[in-house]
Amino acid sequence: MKRTAMIGQLSPTHASQTVVLQGWVNRRRDLGGLIFLELRDRSGLVQVQVEPDSPAFAEADRLRAEYVAEIEGTYQLRPEGQRKGGAADYEVIASRVAVLNTAKTPPFELEKGAEVAEDIRLKYRYLDLRRPEMQRRLMLRSKAVAAVTAFLDGEGFVQVETPMLTKSTPEGARDFLVPSRLNPGEVYALPQSPQLFKQLLMIAGLDRYYQLARCFRDEDLRADRQPDFTQLDMELSFVDQEDVLELQERLLAHVFQETLGVKLALPFARLSYRDAVDRYGSDKPDLRFGLSFAEVGDLFAGGAFAAFAGAETVKVIAAPELTRKQIDELERIAKQNGARGLAWAKRSGEGLSGGISKFLGDQTAALLERTGVAEGGTLLFAAGGWKAATAALGAVRLALRDLFDLAADGPAFHVSWVTDFPQLEYDEDAGRWTYMHHPFTAPHPEDVALFGTERQGEIRAQAYDLVLNGFEIGGGSVRIHDPAVQEKMFAAIGFTPEEAHRQFGFFLNALEAGTPPHGGIAWGFDRLVMVLSGAASIREVIAFPKNNRGVDLMAQAPSPVTPAQLAEVGLELLGD
């Protein structure tokens, strides 16, 4: 029979009517000859009562958890003493029950899914996805896709799919390679991003492009990374940085409004890369709470405290009161993130005690004034090179956030832009300059003359990252559209003209065909939905993710292939 409605669509207008419902048995109870069932589908759950003299009783007696069933009966108000408000005030008195399919006993209780080991949940993902919490997350994701599509369609964007099999190019992570049977000895690469293709679409005159692109990066995994992931990719012609940022702010505000009913304040806060790292130790700072750093190196320059006197920078953070055990754990985190140690001192009245306080005598008053540390609070210091000291103290800042739940006192969501990244960074291991974002990012026009000079490390990129609650959810840039500037960029990272053409010849040829000024951005869509849903990992918002070892435990991938399959593409496996 055709079902009347999904369970969550039932309303008081259905009261006293005969309804047909279909779904899974969530729970079954026998009580004094009565059978009580909970029937569940994607939209909700309803209680079903089967009386002993009902013609449905014998079939209902067969039902067990996760059986698929069809229930026909009268939808009615529950007894007055059992009403709590809303849909739960109603139940179905069954007149007919049909078992549509049986089910084996599940390997875990769905209602306790959040307590089950993740590897078990991933192995039986089709069961894990039956849990209402998981279905809500996937439906939230679907709403976010619909919101993005509607907004960008209204802004004149054209949706275009770009190739999944393409040329291997350096983009900062390892490529997944696909051997070509028709071209022995040659390989395709799965795209790390559609970067070159979306720029080619601007050269082709599409003007505004987007897609929800599948991307692949063979890199180490963590809670906010997967080897295959979804990227919301956009590119616009005849724009500058302000045009891109303004549109992205309106788009993200639209997504929040449509999915959560949350109104974001526009415009978003902005920090330069230098300012973000200098004050928070991260280029993706969580700004839901304070604890910014103070620079105090000038107080110790040339002084007797050798550990600070010769340091490039001395940063301090004013933390709440800490136990010695907590300080030791924070020092471990600082060392794990590149610091030699974590110096400390506690405020006692108008002085400092403990830790390095005996070395701070003449600087005490200035430290109290500059940091504003509260009575009993703890000053935590990191000294050394700017990058190492700020990174270490940035990790300590986040540990303090989690230790004291500091973000709970701020806004639920804080969005900001980080801009003006360095165009280049020096790779100490390789002994050469490399790009910070990618080699097609445009420098600020006034910095172009610094290419090839001793000051090229000072070149600022027209690059920007979108940061939400301490997660980078988007990154982009204005692109190089002048072939002469592109040539300077390649030369700066050590590419000869021949190497550049070998890697990117098709793109460089297109760049000379009349390229408009253009820029764009890509959002980490899985990461965005993770934050929207409050999940702790992007694995919770992807239907069929890999675990933290890059393995699909359900489908058992990756998996061995036969010698015949290898021979067909001209490959053989080497032993250990």
GUKOL-648660 format. One record per residue (C-alpha): residue in one letter; z, y, x. Coordinates in steps of 0.25 Angstrom, whole numbers, plus 5000, padded with zeros to 4 digits. Layout:
// residues N
AZYX ...
END
This chain:
// residues 576
M500050005000 K499850145004 R501150215009 T501650335000 A501950415012 M502550415026 I504050405025 G504350545030 Q503350595019 L504250545008 S504850665000 P505750684987 T504450684980 H504350534982 A505650514976 S505650404965 Q504250364969 T503750234974 V503350244989 V502650154999 L503150175013 Q502650105026 G503350105040 W504350025049 V505649975046 N506650055053 R507949985049 R508349875039 R509749855033 D510249755023 L511349805015 G511949725003 G510649664999 L509849795001 I508849815012 F508749955018 L507549985026 E507150105034 L505650125034 R505150215045 D503750275048 R503350395057 S503750495047 G505150445043 L506150345038 V506550305024 Q507650205019 V507150085010 Q508050005001 V507649864997 E508549814985 P508749664984 D508049644971 S506849724976 P505549644978 A505449714991 F506749644996 A506149515002 E505049595010 A506049695015 D507049585020 R505949555030 L505949695036 R506549725050 A506549835059 E505149895063 Y504349805052 V503249885046 A503449895031 E502949955018 I503949995008 E503750024993 G504850084985 T505450204977 Y505750324986 Q507150374981 L508350454984 R509450374991 P510850374984 E511550514984 G512550474994 Q511550425004 R510750555004 K510750645017 G509650735014 G508150725016 A507250605017 A508350515019 D508850535005 Y507750445000 E507450295001 V506450194996 I506950084986 A505949974990 S505149894980 R504149834990 V504249805005 A503049755013 V503149715028 L501949765034 N502249715048 T503449645055 A503949685069 K504749625080 T506149675083 P505949795091 P506349795106 F507249915103 E507849985091 L506950105088 E508150185083 K508750175097 G507450195104 A507950325111 E509050235118 V508050125122 A507550115137 E506250195138 D505450085144 I505749995132 R505350105122 L504050125130 K503749975130 Y503849975115 R503350115113 Y502650085100 L504050055094 D504750175102 L503650265095 R504150215081 R505450295084 P505450425075 E505850505088 M504650455095 Q503750475083 R504250615081 R503850645096 L502450595094 M502350675081 L502850795088 R501750775099 S500750765088 K501150895081 A501050965095 V499650915097 A499250965083 A499951095086 V499151115099 T497851075093 A497951165081 F498351285090 L497251265101 D496251245090 G496651375084 E496551445098 G495051395100 F495351285109 V494351165111 Q494851025112 V494150955123 E494350815129 T494150805144 P493950675152 M494950565155 L494150515166 T493850615177 K493850645192 S495150635200 T495550775205 P496850825211 E497850875201 G499250855207 A499450705202 R498750575204 D497650535195 F497450415187 L496150345192 V495250265184 P494150185191 S492750195186 R492050065184 L490650135183 N490850205196 P491550105206 G492450165216 E492650295208 V493750335198 Y494050425187 A495450505186 L496150525173 P496450675171 Q497650735176 S497250855167 P495950905161 Q496051025171 L494651035176 F493950995163 K494651095155 Q494251205165 L492851145164 L492951165149 M493251315151 I492051325160 A491251255149 G491651365140 L492551295130 D493551415132 R494751345126 Y495051195128 Y496251105125 Q496550955124 L497650855124 A497250795137 R497750655142 C498050675157 F498450575168 R499350595181 D499750485190 E501150545194 D502550515194 L503150515180 R504350575174 A504850615160 D503850725158 R502650655164 Q501750535160 P500450485168 D499650505156 F499950625147 T499450735137 Q499050875141 L498750985132 D497651055140 M497051185137 E496051285144 L495651425140 S494451515146 F494451665148 V496051675148 D497051715158 Q498451655160 E499051745149 D498051695139 V498451545142 L499951565142 E499851645129 L499051535121 Q499951425127 E501251495122 R500651505108 L500251355108 L501551305113 A502251395102 H501351335092 V501651195096 F503151215096 Q503051275082 E502151165076 T502951055082 L504451095082 G504451225074 V504951295086 K504451445089 L504251475104 A504551615108 L503251675114 P502951715125 F503551605134 A504351645146 R503651655160 L504051625174 S503251625186 Y503251495194 R504051565205 D505151625196 A505251485188 V505551405201 D506351515207 R507251535195 Y507251385189 G506751295200 S505651245192 D504251285187 K504551235174 P505951285171 D506751255159 L507151385154 R507951345142 F509151375151 G509551465162 L510051435176 S509051505184 F509251515199 A509651635207 E509151655221 V510251685231 G509651665244 D509751805248 L511251795247 F511251695258 A510151735267 G510551745281 G511951705278 A512951605283 F512651495273 A511551425280 A511151335268 F510751465260 A510451565271 G509151515276 A508551455263 E507251505257 T508051515243 V509451495238 K509451465223 V510651455214 I510951415200 A512151445192 A512551315185 P513751285176 E514951225181 L514651095188 T515550975193 R515350925207 K514650805202 Q513650885194 I513450975207 D513150845215 E512150795204 L511450935204 E511350925220 R510750795219 I509650855209 A509450965219 K509250875231 Q508350785223 N507450915220 G507350955235 A508651035238 R509551005250 G510751025241 L511351105230 A512451205234 W513451245224 A514651335221 K515451365209 R515951495203 S517451515203 G517851655198 E517151755206 G516851655217 L516151525221 S516851385224 G516451255229 G515151205235 I514551315244 S515451425239 K516151445253 F514751485258 L514551585247 G515651685250 D514851815251 Q513851775241 T514751735230 A514751865222 A513251875223 L513051735219 L513951745207 E513151875202 R511751815205 T512051685198 G512951725187 V513651585188 A514751565178 E516251535181 G516351395186 G514851385187 T514051325199 L513051385208 L512051285213 F511151325225 A509851275231 A509351335244 G508051305252 G506651325250 W506251395237 K505551275231 A506551165234 A507751255231 T507251295217 A506751155214 A508151095217 L508851205209 G507851185198 A508251045196 V509651075197 R509451175186 L508851075177 A509950975180 L510951085175 R510151095163 D510350955159 L511750945164 F512251055155 D511151045144 L510851195147 A509451195140 A510151165127 D510751305126 G509351365127 P508051365118 A507551225115 F506251265121 H505851365132 V504451385136 S504051465148 W502851485157 V502851475172 T501751545179 D501151595192 F501351455199 P500851455214 Q499351425215 L499651335228 E500751255234 Y500851195247 D500951045248 E501851015260 D501450875261 A499950895261 G500051025269 R499151105260 W499151195248 T498951135234 Y498851185220 M500151195211 H499451175198 H497951135201 P496851195209 F496151265197 T497351355194 A496951505196 P497751595205 H498151735201 P496951815204 E497751905214 D498151785222 V496851725225 A496751805238 L497851725243 F497051595243 G496951545258 T497951635263 E499451605268 R499851665255 Q499151565246 G500451505242 E500751635234 I499551615225 R499951615210 A499251525201 Q498951565186 A499651445182 Y500751425171 D501651315166 L502151305152 V503651265153 L504451215141 N505951175143 G505751145158 F504451065156 E503151105161 I502351085148 G501051155152 G500351205164 G499051285167 S498351395174 V497251495174 R496151425181 I495251465193 H493851505187 D493351565200 P492651465209 A493051555221 V494551545217 Q494451395215 E493851385229 K495051455235 M495951375227 F495351245232 A495351295247 A496851335246 I497151185242 G496351135254 F495051095247 T493751115254 P492551155245 E492051015247 E493350945242 A493451045230 H492051005226 R492350855228 Q493550865219 F493150975209 G491650995211 F491350985196 F492351085192 L492051185204 N490551175199 A490951215185 L491851325190 E490651395195 A489951385182 G490551505175 T492051475173 P492851565164 P494351605167 H495151495161 G496551435161 G497351335154 I498551245153 A498951105150 W500251065142 G500950935145 F500950895131 D501850775132 R502850865139 L502750965128 V503050865117 M504150805125 V504850945125 L504550975111 S505150835106 G506350845115 A505950715122 A506450685136 S505150625141 I503650635138 R503650485136 E504350515123 V503250595117 I502050515122 A501750395113 F501450295124 P501950345138 K502150285151 N503550265157 N504150335169 R503350235178 G502050265171 V502050135164 D501650105149 L502650005146 M502049975132 A500649955136 Q501049905150 A500150005158 P499750015169 S499449865170 P498649775179 V497149755177 T496249635180 P495449615193 A494249625185 Q494549755179 L494849815193 A493549755199 E492749825187 V493149955192 G493149925207 L494549915210 E495549825216 L497049835217 L497749835231 G498949765233 D500349825237 
END
